[in-house]
Amino acid sequence: MNFFKIKTSWSNAELIPLKLCIASAYLMLGAYFNDFFSKWYMLLAIVFLITVSASVYMWFTKMKESKKK
C-alpha cells in the first residue's frame, strides 16, 4: 500500500480548505444535535462539500507532482 506512504509538503495557505472542511464537519455535527445551528445546516453542508473537494483535488495534484520528481 504505497498510497499511504507518499509524503507531501503543504504550505499554510494550502491547508486553509482542509481546515475549513474539518471545521464545517464539526459544525454540521453540532448543528445536528443543537437547535442553535440547525438553521445553518444547509450552508454548512455546502461549505463542507466545497472544501472537501478542493482538499482532495489539491492532495491528488500534489501526489502527481511528487511522482514526477
C-alpha positions in Angstrom: 0.0 0.0 0.0 2.3 2.7 -1.2 -0.6 5.1 -1.4 -0.5 5.9 2.4 3.3 6.2 2.5 3.5 9.1 0.0 4.8 12.2 1.7 3.9 15.7 0.6 4.6 19.2 1.9 1.8 21.7 2.4 2.0 25.4 2.9 -0.3 27.2 5.4 -2.3 28.7 2.5 -2.9 25.2 1.1 -4.2 23.9 4.4 -6.9 26.5 4.7 -9.5 24.5 2.7 -8.7 21.4 4.7 -9.1 23.2 8.0 -12.4 24.7 6.8 -13.5 21.3 5.7 -12.8 19.8 9.2 -14.4 22.8 10.9 -17.5 22.7 8.9 -17.9 18.9 9.6 -17.7 19.6 13.3 -20.3 22.4 13.0 -22.6 20.1 11.0 -22.4 17.6 13.8 -23.1 20.3 16.3 -26.0 21.5 14.1 -27.5 18.1 14.1 -27.5 18.0 17.9 -28.2 21.7 18.7 -31.1 23.8 17.7 -29.0 27.0 17.6 -27.0 25.8 14.5 -29.9 24.0 12.8 -30.9 26.9 10.6 -27.3 26.9 9.2 -27.2 23.2 8.4 -27.5 23.5 4.6 -25.0 26.3 4.4 -22.5 24.3 6.5 -23.1 21.2 4.3 -22.3 23.3 1.1 -19.1 24.7 2.7 -18.1 21.2 3.7 -18.7 19.7 0.2 -16.8 22.5 -1.5 -13.8 22.4 0.9 -13.5 18.6 0.9 -13.5 18.5 -2.9 -10.9 21.3 -3.0 -8.7 19.5 -0.4 -8.9 16.2 -2.3 -8.1 17.9 -5.6 -5.0 19.6 -4.1 -3.9 16.4 -2.5 -4.1 14.5 -5.8 -2.2 17.2 -7.7 0.5 17.2 -5.0 0.8 13.4 -5.3 1.1 13.7 -9.1 3.8 16.3 -8.7 5.8 14.3 -6.2 5.7 11.2 -8.5 7.1 13.3 -11.4 10.1 14.3 -9.3 
